[in-house]
Amino acid sequence: MARKPNYGYEKRQKELAKKAKKEEKNKRKQEEKDQEKLAEEQGAKEQGQETSAEE
């Protein structure tokens, strides 16, 4: 007699994989936002230095 497939286990594994992928995507997006914010801050500092150097 063949064993009955455990569809509940397969579904749970699929959900876990989907959740992990979503978390990784959100983490990557957050890192990109942080880098953009850091770049903007550095750009603002550089503009401030240029202004004081001209005076």
N, C-alpha and C positions, 0 to 999 in steps of 0.2 A: 504494500500500500504506500503510495507516494505521500510525502509530507505536504500539509496545507501551507501555502505561502503566507507569510506574516505581513500583510499589507499595512498594518498599523505601524510596524517597525520601519518599513520602507518610507512611509509618509513622514514619520518623525525625522528620519535621517535627511529627507529632502528639505523639510522645514528648517532643520538646523543648518544645512548648507546654505540655504537661501538667506537665513538670518546672518550668518557669518559674512556672506558676500555683501550684504547690505551694510553691515557695520564697517567693513573694510572700505566700502565706497564713501560712507559718511566721514570716516577718519581721513581719507585722502582729500576729500573736499575741504574739511576743516583745516588741514595742513596748507592747502593752496590759499585759503582765505588768510591764514596767519602770515604766509609769505608775502602776499599782496599788501597786507597791512604794514608789515615790516618795511617793505620797499617804499611805500608811501611815506612812512615816518622818516626814513633815511633821505628821501627826496626832499622832504620839507626841511630837514636839518641842513642839507646841502644848499638849498635856496637861501636859508637864513645865513649861512656862512658867506655866500656870495654877496648878499646885501651888506653885511658888516664889513667885508673886504673892500667894497667900493667906496665906503664912507671915509 
